[in-house]
Amino acid sequence: MPGRYYEDLEVGETIAHDRRRTISESDNQRFCDMTMNQQPLHLDREFAAETDFGERIVNGLYTLSLAVGITIPETTDGTIVANLSYDDVEHPKPVFHGDTIRAESTVVDRRETSDGERGVVTMHVEAFNQHDELVCSFDRTVLSLKREYAED
């Protein structure tokens, strides 16, 4: 199913995304390697055991990226011109290896561009673990196609 056009995203609407992902140790390790983030809290079992968390935690940027990816099919897949911003990012609880993440998006604002051919949409995204605890939240603003101007 393609994403939604500007006209299809109504302010106040909440989309509960069906896709989920369980984060493995390998996922976290590869993300840290690709981004050159060698923070021992993410990678070193012995170091992390001595912290307040008691074990390694998943890189917060991976959690944010995963939440965005989970939301794409039902929001902007094939209908986005550009991501404009990610704002007000929060990580109220840590994510651990083995946690399963799900997401919800709520449309909080939208407006047409000055030429009227596209729209700017802001969605508040929340990511939850398998215990329904909020682990990440942020606002994602996109430049979205309007249906009548989309290329066939």
C-alpha positions in Angstrom: 0.0 0.0 0.0 1.5 3.4 -0.9 1.7 6.2 1.6 -0.8 8.9 2.0 -1.0 12.2 0.1 -1.2 15.5 1.8 -5.0 15.5 1.5 -5.2 12.1 3.2 -3.5 13.2 6.4 -6.0 14.9 8.8 -4.9 16.9 11.8 -5.7 14.9 14.9 -5.7 11.5 13.2 -3.6 8.8 14.9 -2.2 6.0 12.9 -1.3 2.8 14.9 1.3 1.1 12.7 1.0 -2.7 12.5 4.7 -3.4 11.8 6.9 -4.2 14.7 10.6 -5.1 15.1 12.5 -6.9 17.8 16.0 -5.4 18.1 18.9 -7.8 18.2 22.4 -7.3 19.5 23.5 -7.6 16.0 21.2 -4.7 14.9 22.7 -2.4 17.5 26.3 -3.5 16.8 25.9 -2.9 13.0 24.2 0.5 13.5 27.0 1.6 15.9 29.6 0.3 13.4 28.0 2.1 10.4 27.7 5.4 12.3 31.2 5.1 13.9 29.6 5.4 17.3 31.7 3.3 19.6 30.1 4.4 22.9 30.8 1.5 25.4 27.3 1.9 26.8 26.0 0.4 23.6 28.8 -2.1 22.9 30.7 -3.2 26.0 28.9 -5.6 28.3 31.2 -5.2 31.2 31.2 -1.4 31.0 27.4 -1.2 30.7 27.0 -3.6 33.7 28.5 -1.0 35.9 26.1 1.8 34.8 22.6 2.6 36.1 21.2 0.6 33.3 23.0 -2.6 34.3 23.3 -3.8 30.7 24.0 -2.4 27.2 21.3 -0.2 25.8 20.4 0.3 22.1 21.7 3.4 20.4 19.0 6.0 20.6 19.5 7.1 17.0 18.8 3.5 15.9 15.5 3.6 17.9 14.5 6.9 16.3 15.5 5.5 12.8 13.6 2.3 13.4 10.5 4.3 14.5 10.6 6.3 11.3 11.0 3.2 9.2 8.0 1.5 10.9 5.8 4.6 10.0 6.8 5.0 6.3 4.4 2.5 4.7 1.3 4.1 6.1 2.4 7.7 6.0 4.9 8.8 3.3 5.8 5.8 1.2 5.9 7.1 -2.4 4.2 10.4 -1.5 7.0 12.3 0.1 9.1 15.0 -1.5 11.5 15.5 1.4 11.9 15.1 5.1 12.2 18.6 6.5 13.0 18.1 10.1 13.0 15.9 13.2 12.3 17.9 16.3 11.7 17.5 20.0 13.4 14.1 20.2 13.0 12.4 23.6 14.1 9.0 24.9 12.2 8.6 28.2 13.2 5.0 28.7 16.1 2.9 27.4 15.7 0.2 24.8 17.5 -3.1 25.4 18.5 -6.0 23.1 15.4 -8.2 22.6 12.9 -5.3 23.0 10.1 -5.2 20.4 9.3 -1.8 19.1 6.0 -0.5 17.6 5.0 3.0 16.7 2.1 5.4 16.4 1.9 8.7 14.4 -0.4 11.5 15.1 -0.9 14.3 12.5 -0.4 17.5 14.5 -0.2 20.2 11.7 -0.5 20.6 8.0 -0.5 23.5 5.5 -0.2 23.9 1.8 2.9 25.3 0.3 2.7 28.8 -1.2 2.3 27.4 -4.8 -0.5 25.1 -3.6 1.1 22.1 -5.3 2.4 20.4 -2.1 1.9 20.4 1.6 3.9 20.5 4.8 2.8 17.9 7.3 4.0 17.5 10.9 3.5 14.1 12.7 4.2 13.4 16.3 5.7 9.9 16.4 5.8 7.7 19.5 7.6 4.4 19.8 6.7 1.9 22.5 8.4 -1.3 23.7 6.6 -4.7 24.3 5.5 -3.4 27.7 3.7 -0.4 26.1 6.3 1.9 27.7 7.2 5.0 25.7 10.8 4.7 24.6 11.1 7.5 22.0 9.1 10.4 20.7 9.7 13.1 18.2 8.0 15.4 15.6 8.7 14.6 12.0 7.9 17.3 9.4 7.7 16.3 5.7 7.0 18.0 2.4 4.2 15.9 0.9 2.8 15.5 -2.6 -0.8 16.5 -3.2 -2.7 13.9 -5.2 -3.6 16.1 -8.1 0.0 17.0 -8.7 1.5 13.6 -8.3 3.1 12.1 -11.4 1.3 9.0 -12.7 
